[in-house]
Amino acid sequence: MEAHSSGASIAAGGRVVEPSVANALPHFVPLLMFPLVFAAVMYGGWWLAGPFAFFMLADRFDRLLGLEERNMDPATTGESQLFLYKLSLWLWAALWPVTFVFALWQVLVVGDLSLWEIGVTAAILTLVAQTVFIVGHELVHRRAVWERRLGEFLLASVSYPHYATEHVYIHHPRVCTPLDPGSAPKGLSFWQYLPTEVASNLVGAWRFERRRLTRRHLPLWHYTNAFWRYAVQIVFWYGLIFLWGGPWALLLYLVLCGSVVFSMKISNYVQHYALRRIRMPSGRFEPVKPRHAWSAAYKFTNWLYYNMQRHADHHTSNRRYPLLQHHGESDSPQLPGSYAQMNGLALFPGRWFETMDPLVDRQRAQFYPEIEDWSAYDSRAFAARPDAFDVIAEIHAAAPGLADWINRSPALLDTLREREFTDLELPEGFLSDSESEAIARCGLARLYWTHELSLSEMRAQLDDIPVQDAGEAVEAALEWSNGKVFQVAVHTMRGSLSVGEATTALSRVAEASIATVLAAVEEDFADRGVPDASGGVAVAVLGPLADGAALPGTELDVRFVYDGEPARYYEALCRRFRKALRALSRNNLLLAPLPRGGLDGLHSLAAFEEQLRNPGSGRELVALARARCVFVSGAAEIEKRFAEALRDAPGHSAAREVLMAESRAATDIAALAHGPAR
């Protein structure tokens, strides 16, 4: 799941641009291209110069209009205020297929254009189609399904619909690591980067879809495989071209699509060149920050390309393009020119390295002054074996000769994993006696599950999994949760964890999963543009989960307590919460399946306090008094007020008396079972 940046640049700089008709109109600039293209393909001749002049003047307009470093405030800007900004994007998405089909009709069917005019028209369409990836990219990131499907259709028009899968689910979570072929390491030229990037996009998207279907226990040919949609869209476009122009038209179309993809790959190369997320002691890469993409603040080209040059903020949030923040030099490295200028420079490796590598060194010194030697991060061995970073860094620091060996043949690192070299499971004979080995195994497992893998670390692991809506968040949390539950069960079986330690770990797993799923539901709900409500809602668990004593098959007992207006807002939100939790409980190794209507309804804070004062039974009193808040939506004060309600309720002391009575009864029973002392 993608992190959301806080908009600190606004607070720091105080320069805010308000959403308005005047501020939205410049983002309609890209639409001016379409009448120019229509005129060019209808009349030919000098009319063909119009689209070229439009793009060639972009650089001059950048110099004339200067930089735009102001930001729109995401915290105070509602979805309804962005309608005109969204309309500009939607109109581009609607006009491109119409214009593209009309241009193809003029070229392939009408036949009024000469051969040279057809060549120039193809070049014009290539220039315009570069924006297909920008608009398609914006749409495939949206939470609404119809926008994502529209984005896929646009990408299919240039033969690249699988970008919708690869970009969201592979590039974003892995950006600026060796696991992302789209993030070029320092010293790699664009021409070396291009073949691997193109091939890995298709292969990576296919592997992701295959894994997703396997996770759902569905066959590869199931209709939910996104590649069925991609195939239908591709067949539509290629069928249309073949119908109108035959095989030679298909060849021309392939050249056009290849040119557009080539242009897009140059932008990908520029956006993250040589920027690296450092590897933390836990083995995970640091979270994505604005420092992990190159920025440019040129006003006109950001109008022309829907704030594409604010790419640094795009990777730390999932905001719509008008809300993307400009990050200055203190937060994000700045390019010496616009993306269009840098794309041209990237075609010449010598000049590119001469310009960019000193800026990379400056960025590293600015953001990572503690790292003096970056050779391990830049090595081929790290790109091929990122999980072996520690030993790669050790070799680079101590033995340059061996570093050269592993960079020429990273497979050498695999020999360090063989049993005769090391075994992380502590093989027999590792220590002097079996008892010491058993103690060591238990110590390692207990240290990890009771200390290192905290609730915050679990949430961080879940946040690293890319999802686009609540449904995908449920699937991701369920898969992650089941894996963790199985690991804990095996440790417990082997005696490495006690039952008490296991229940504590399992309770954290459940809480992290629940909180992650509810956060995704909250985002989906907000994305619908519903009016904001005052106050908030606290989600609390009762029973074993609240006590940190969860075991496989634990029943999920949840209370939804709200304070604020309007009540119907919280009723609608909590209906979605309940639906997501029911989905999470299905096929869950830890939580018992929840039937429809199996969760408690929504309570106002006042009603909850009344329930505490007048519980139905002593057991209910104990359960309510031990409730624990695991998620808050809206104002954070609701969590504090919920805790105060538990503490101040008249029945709280009575709950303690019930617990003490139960404890005394259990002690008496145990004493009777063991008989009188001798």
Secondary structure as UniProt FT lines:
FT   HELIX           8..13
FT   HELIX           21..24
FT   HELIX           25..32
FT   HELIX           33..43
FT   HELIX           45..48
FT   HELIX           49..56
FT   HELIX           58..65
FT   TURN            74..76
FT   HELIX           79..82
FT   HELIX           83..105
FT   HELIX           106..110
FT   HELIX           115..140
FT   HELIX           145..156
FT   TURN            157..159
FT   TURN            161..162
FT   HELIX           163..166
FT   HELIX           167..171
FT   HELIX           172..174
FT   TURN            175..176
FT   TURN            178..179
FT   TURN            181..182
FT   TURN            186..187
FT   HELIX           190..215
FT   TURN            216..217
FT   TURN            220..221
FT   TURN            223..224
FT   HELIX           226..272
FT   TURN            273..274
FT   TURN            281..282
FT   HELIX           290..292
FT   HELIX           299..304
FT   TURN            305..309
FT   HELIX           311..314
FT   TURN            315..316
FT   HELIX           321..323
FT   TURN            329..331
FT   HELIX           339..346
FT   HELIX           349..367
FT   TURN            369..370
FT   HELIX           375..378
FT   HELIX           380..384
FT   HELIX           386..388
FT   HELIX           389..398
FT   HELIX           400..408
FT   HELIX           410..417
FT   TURN            419..421
FT   TURN            424..425
FT   TURN            428..429
FT   HELIX           434..447
FT   HELIX           448..452
FT   HELIX           455..463
FT   HELIX           470..493
FT   TURN            494..495
FT   HELIX           499..527
FT   TURN            528..529
FT   STRAND          536..541
FT   HELIX           544..547
FT   TURN            552..553
FT   STRAND          558..563
FT   HELIX           567..585
FT   TURN            586..587
FT   TURN            596..597
FT   STRAND          602..604
FT   HELIX           605..613
FT   HELIX           618..625
FT   STRAND          628..634
FT   HELIX           637..648
FT   HELIX           651..674
//
